[in-house]
Amino acid sequence: ERKRFYQNVSISQGEGGFEINLDHRKLKTPQAKLFTVPSEALAIAVATEWDSQRDTIKFYTMHLTTLCNTALDNPTQRNKTQLIRAAVKFLETDTVCYRVEEPPALAELQKNEWDPLVAWAEKRYNVTIGSSTSILGPNIPPSTKETFVSHLASYNMWALQGIEFVITQLKSLILSMSLIDRHITVEKAVLLSRLEEEYQIRRWGNVEWAHDYDLCELRARTAAGTLFVHLCSESSTVKHKLLQD
């Protein structure tokens, strides 16, 4: 944490996009690049994060700012193809594809909650996914992976950073795409990603504060990542043109 050193937060439009101003200072990335985002809506969301900080700046709560820094600095130096392949690789260990056989109650819960989601994804993307109780997981056809590669290629680099962030939170490409496609809510996606943990909590009880804190944090990160994807996928130019027409 760092002591808040500014009074006012504002946005302005520059040559490369929208910038964040802390009083009269331009916000910079960790690599000292000018903090410039592609849409006004995203700039407003980031500015709100900075304006919401009180006496100290809690960087660990500023998920949109962190995602923008990652997109601008690209610390791992990955290109679009590498980002897409990393996202699709999660299919091999996707949370909703791994099932248990025991205890029967949990197996039934997974079937009831996850099967409809897998069925939706198979229909939505015209692919075969399936599930497995084997430690090796389901055998995902190469054609399914290539379909997701093609679908993800329709997103820009910024949105892909957000998609990977959401996938990392939920440990599931299927849950993430269902969320980003607005098929399920953030709350539902998080609940489905924690199905076994929630089952154990109902059975053995809640650990005071710990589970609630983890749940709120996961919801916050997942919501921020999803919002980031949507704000980075919108075209302000197209929206203005439509308004003019």
C-alpha positions in Angstrom: 0.0 0.0 0.0 1.1 3.6 -0.7 -0.3 6.8 0.8 -2.7 8.6 -1.6 -0.7 11.4 -3.2 -3.4 13.0 -5.4 -6.7 14.9 -4.9 -8.5 14.6 -8.2 -8.8 11.9 -10.9 -9.8 12.8 -14.4 -9.5 11.4 -18.0 -8.5 13.0 -21.2 -8.2 11.9 -24.8 -4.7 11.7 -26.3 -3.3 10.6 -29.6 -3.2 6.9 -28.5 -6.5 6.7 -26.7 -7.8 7.8 -23.3 -5.4 8.8 -20.5 -5.8 8.9 -16.7 -4.8 12.1 -14.8 -4.0 12.1 -11.1 -4.2 15.9 -10.5 -1.8 17.2 -13.2 0.2 14.0 -13.5 -0.3 11.5 -16.3 -0.6 7.9 -15.0 2.2 5.6 -16.1 2.6 1.8 -16.2 5.2 -0.1 -14.1 7.5 0.1 -17.1 7.0 3.9 -17.3 4.8 3.8 -20.4 2.0 6.3 -20.7 -1.1 4.7 -19.3 -3.5 4.8 -22.4 -6.6 2.7 -22.8 -8.6 2.1 -26.0 -12.1 3.1 -24.9 -13.6 6.0 -22.9 -15.7 3.5 -20.8 -12.6 1.6 -19.7 -10.9 4.9 -18.8 -13.8 5.9 -16.7 -13.8 2.5 -14.9 -10.1 2.7 -14.2 -10.4 6.4 -13.0 -13.1 5.2 -10.7 -10.7 2.6 -9.2 -8.2 5.4 -8.4 -10.8 7.8 -7.1 -12.2 5.1 -4.8 -8.9 4.8 -2.9 -8.9 6.6 0.4 -6.0 7.4 2.6 -3.8 4.6 1.1 -3.7 3.1 -2.4 -4.5 -0.6 -2.2 -3.2 -1.8 -5.5 -4.4 -5.3 -4.9 -8.0 -4.1 -5.2 -7.4 -2.4 -8.5 -7.9 -5.3 -10.9 -8.8 -3.1 -14.0 -5.7 -1.0 -13.5 -3.6 -4.2 -13.2 -5.1 -5.7 -16.4 -4.4 -2.5 -18.3 -0.8 -2.4 -17.1 -0.4 -6.0 -18.3 -1.9 -5.2 -21.7 0.3 -2.1 -22.1 3.6 -3.6 -20.7 3.1 -7.2 -21.8 5.6 -8.4 -19.3 5.7 -12.0 -20.6 6.2 -10.7 -24.2 3.6 -13.0 -25.6 1.9 -12.4 -29.0 -1.7 -13.0 -29.9 -1.2 -16.6 -31.0 0.6 -17.5 -27.7 -2.2 -15.9 -25.6 -4.8 -17.9 -27.5 -3.0 -21.2 -27.2 -2.5 -20.6 -23.4 -6.2 -20.0 -23.0 -7.2 -23.1 -25.0 -4.7 -25.3 -23.1 -7.0 -24.9 -20.1 -9.5 -27.2 -21.8 -7.2 -30.1 -21.0 -7.7 -29.5 -17.2 -11.0 -27.7 -17.3 -12.8 -27.8 -13.9 -16.2 -28.8 -15.3 -14.7 -31.7 -17.3 -13.2 -33.5 -14.3 -15.8 -35.5 -12.3 -15.7 -37.6 -9.2 -17.3 -41.0 -8.6 -17.4 -40.7 -4.8 -19.2 -39.5 -2.8 -22.3 -40.1 -4.8 -23.9 -36.9 -3.6 -21.1 -34.8 -5.0 -21.0 -36.8 -8.3 -24.7 -36.1 -8.7 -24.2 -32.4 -7.9 -21.5 -32.1 -10.6 -23.7 -33.9 -13.1 -26.7 -31.7 -12.4 -24.8 -28.4 -12.4 -22.0 -29.0 -14.9 -23.7 -31.1 -17.6 -26.1 -28.4 -18.8 -23.2 -26.0 -19.1 -21.1 -28.5 -21.1 -24.1 -29.2 -23.3 -24.6 -25.5 -23.9 -21.0 -25.0 -24.9 -21.1 -27.9 -27.3 -24.1 -26.5 -29.0 -22.9 -22.9 -28.9 -19.6 -23.6 -30.5 -20.6 -26.8 -32.4 -17.9 -28.9 -30.7 -17.5 -32.1 -28.6 -16.2 -31.7 -25.1 -17.5 -34.3 -22.8 -16.3 -35.2 -19.2 -14.4 -37.9 -17.5 -13.8 -39.4 -14.0 -10.3 -40.4 -15.1 -7.3 -38.6 -13.6 -6.2 -38.0 -17.2 -9.4 -36.1 -17.9 -11.5 -36.2 -21.0 -10.1 -36.7 -24.5 -10.7 -33.3 -26.1 -10.8 -33.7 -29.9 -8.2 -31.5 -31.8 -11.1 -30.0 -33.8 -12.6 -28.7 -30.6 -9.4 -26.9 -29.7 -9.1 -25.4 -33.1 -12.7 -24.1 -33.0 -11.9 -22.3 -29.7 -8.6 -21.0 -31.2 -10.6 -19.6 -34.1 -13.2 -18.1 -31.8 -10.7 -16.4 -29.5 -8.8 -15.0 -32.6 -11.9 -12.7 -33.1 -10.9 -10.9 -29.9 -8.2 -8.2 -29.8 -5.0 -8.4 -27.6 -6.5 -6.4 -24.8 -9.6 -8.6 -24.5 -7.5 -11.7 -24.7 -5.6 -10.6 -21.6 -8.9 -10.3 -19.8 -10.1 -13.6 -21.0 -7.0 -15.4 -19.8 -7.3 -13.6 -16.4 -10.9 -14.8 -16.0 -9.9 -18.4 -17.1 -7.1 -18.3 -14.4 -9.7 -17.3 -11.7 -12.2 -20.0 -12.7 -9.8 -22.7 -13.8 -12.1 -23.2 -16.7 -12.3 -22.1 -20.3 -15.9 -23.3 -20.6 -17.1 -21.4 -17.5 -15.2 -18.3 -18.7 -16.7 -18.3 -22.2 -20.2 -19.0 -20.8 -19.7 -15.9 -18.6 -18.2 -13.7 -21.3 -21.0 -14.8 -23.7 -23.5 -13.7 -21.0 -25.0 -17.2 -20.7 -24.3 -17.1 -16.9 -23.7 -14.5 -14.3 -20.5 -13.8 -12.3 -22.1 -15.2 -9.2 -23.1 -18.4 -11.0 -19.7 -18.9 -12.7 -17.9 -18.5 -9.4 -20.3 -20.9 -7.6 -19.8 -23.5 -10.4 -16.1 -23.2 -10.2 -16.2 -23.8 -6.4 -18.7 -26.6 -6.6 -16.7 -29.2 -4.6 -15.6 -26.6 -2.0 -19.2 -25.4 -1.6 -20.3 -29.0 -1.2 -17.7 -29.6 1.6 -18.8 -26.3 3.3 -22.4 -27.5 3.4 -21.3 -30.8 4.8 -18.7 -29.8 7.3 -19.4 -26.1 8.0 -17.9 -22.8 7.1 -14.5 -21.6 8.4 -15.4 -18.1 9.8 -14.2 -15.3 7.5 -11.9 -17.5 5.4 -14.4 -18.9 2.9 -16.4 -15.7 2.7 -13.3 -13.6 2.0 -12.1 -16.1 -0.7 -15.5 -16.0 -2.3 -15.7 -12.2 -2.4 -12.2 -11.9 -3.8 -12.9 -14.4 -6.5 -16.1 -12.7 -7.4 -14.3 -9.3 -7.6 -11.5 -10.6 -9.8 -13.9 -12.5 -12.1 -16.2 -9.5 -12.4 -13.4 -7.2 -13.2 -11.9 -9.5 -15.8 -15.3 -9.9 -17.5 -16.0 -6.2 -17.5 -12.5 -5.6 -18.9 -13.2 -8.0 -21.8 -16.5 -6.3 -22.7 -15.0 -2.8 -22.4 -12.1 -3.8 -24.6 -14.3 -5.5 -27.2 -16.5 -2.4 -27.8 -15.7 0.0 -30.6 -16.3 3.6 -29.6 -15.9 4.6 -33.2 -18.8 2.3 -34.3 -20.9 3.4 -31.4 -20.5 7.1 -32.3 -21.2 6.4 -36.0 -24.4 4.6 -35.0 -25.5 7.5 -32.9 -24.8 9.9 -35.7 -26.7 7.8 -38.2 
